[in-house]
Amino acid sequence: MKEDFKPYYAVIFTSTQNENVEGYSDMAEKMETLAKQQKGYLGMDSARNTVGITISYWESLEAIKTWKQQTDHLVAQQKGRQDWYSWYKVKICKVEREYEFNK
């Protein structure tokens, strides 16, 4: 672990989608672009199969709260509940250390 490591937060969004996902990819791309512009945004990882998992990384809980309340993101959340998701769960975690393996 790096000595200058600073803890940060991860928002883990796990979901299953309905059959009709028209417009989903465009909205997901728009949200990723918009998130990158938010103060405190650190990055994102995502994978989708039967279950989708998107993890966004943030400097603080305040940055997460601001993102959750961002106007376009509120529209995307509503559209997701109404049209795209049959289920989702959000977890917010504090990352206190990290490591990786890379061959």
C-alpha positions as CSV (number, residue, x, y, z in Angstrom):
1,M,0.0,0.0,0.0
2,K,1.2,3.5,-0.8
3,E,2.2,5.6,2.2
4,D,0.4,8.6,0.8
5,F,-2.9,6.6,0.4
6,K,-5.9,8.6,1.3
7,P,-9.2,6.8,2.1
8,Y,-12.1,7.4,-0.3
9,Y,-15.6,6.1,-0.9
10,A,-17.1,3.6,-3.3
11,V,-20.7,3.6,-4.4
12,I,-21.6,0.1,-5.5
13,F,-24.7,0.0,-7.7
14,T,-25.9,-3.6,-8.4
15,S,-28.9,-4.1,-10.7
16,T,-31.0,-6.3,-12.9
17,Q,-32.7,-4.8,-15.9
18,N,-36.1,-5.2,-17.5
19,E,-36.4,-6.6,-21.0
20,N,-37.0,-3.1,-22.5
21,V,-33.8,-1.1,-22.1
22,E,-34.3,1.3,-25.0
23,G,-32.3,4.5,-24.4
24,Y,-30.4,2.9,-21.4
25,S,-26.9,2.9,-23.1
26,D,-27.2,6.5,-24.1
27,M,-28.2,7.5,-20.6
28,A,-25.5,5.5,-19.0
29,E,-22.9,7.1,-21.2
30,K,-24.3,10.6,-20.5
31,M,-24.2,9.9,-16.7
32,E,-20.6,8.7,-16.9
33,T,-19.6,11.8,-18.7
34,L,-21.5,14.0,-16.3
35,A,-20.1,12.2,-13.2
36,K,-16.5,12.8,-14.5
37,Q,-17.3,16.5,-14.3
38,Q,-18.4,16.4,-10.6
39,K,-16.2,17.7,-7.8
40,G,-14.8,14.7,-5.9
41,Y,-15.2,12.1,-8.6
42,L,-12.3,9.7,-8.7
43,G,-13.3,7.0,-11.3
44,M,-15.6,4.2,-12.2
45,D,-15.6,0.4,-12.9
46,S,-18.5,-1.4,-14.5
47,A,-19.6,-4.9,-15.7
48,R,-22.9,-6.1,-17.0
49,N,-24.2,-9.6,-17.6
50,T,-27.4,-11.0,-16.0
51,V,-26.6,-8.7,-13.1
52,G,-24.9,-5.3,-13.6
53,I,-22.4,-3.8,-11.2
54,T,-21.2,-0.3,-11.4
55,I,-18.8,1.1,-8.8
56,S,-18.1,4.8,-8.7
57,Y,-15.3,6.3,-6.5
58,W,-15.6,9.6,-4.6
59,E,-13.4,11.7,-2.4
60,S,-16.1,12.2,0.2
61,L,-19.6,11.5,1.4
62,E,-20.5,15.1,0.5
63,A,-19.4,14.5,-3.1
64,I,-21.6,11.4,-3.3
65,K,-24.6,13.4,-1.9
66,T,-24.1,16.2,-4.4
67,W,-23.9,13.6,-7.3
68,K,-27.1,11.9,-6.1
69,Q,-28.9,15.2,-6.1
70,Q,-27.6,16.4,-9.5
71,T,-30.5,17.4,-11.7
72,D,-29.8,15.2,-14.7
73,H,-28.8,12.3,-12.4
74,L,-32.2,12.6,-10.7
75,V,-33.9,12.3,-14.1
76,A,-31.8,9.2,-14.9
77,Q,-32.7,7.7,-11.5
78,Q,-36.4,8.2,-12.2
79,K,-36.2,6.8,-15.7
80,G,-34.3,3.8,-14.3
81,R,-37.0,3.0,-11.7
82,Q,-39.8,3.6,-14.2
83,D,-38.3,1.8,-17.3
84,W,-35.0,0.0,-17.0
85,Y,-34.5,-1.7,-13.7
86,S,-36.5,-4.6,-12.2
87,W,-34.3,-4.4,-9.1
88,Y,-31.3,-2.5,-7.8
89,K,-29.3,-2.0,-4.6
90,V,-26.8,0.8,-3.6
91,K,-24.1,0.3,-1.1
92,I,-21.7,3.1,0.0
93,C,-18.4,1.9,1.4
94,K,-15.3,3.5,2.8
95,V,-12.1,2.2,1.1
96,E,-9.3,2.3,3.6
97,R,-6.7,0.4,1.7
98,E,-6.2,-1.1,-1.7
99,Y,-3.8,-3.3,-3.6
100,E,-3.6,-5.0,-7.0
101,F,-1.7,-7.6,-8.9
102,N,-0.6,-6.9,-12.5
103,K,1.5,-9.4,-14.5
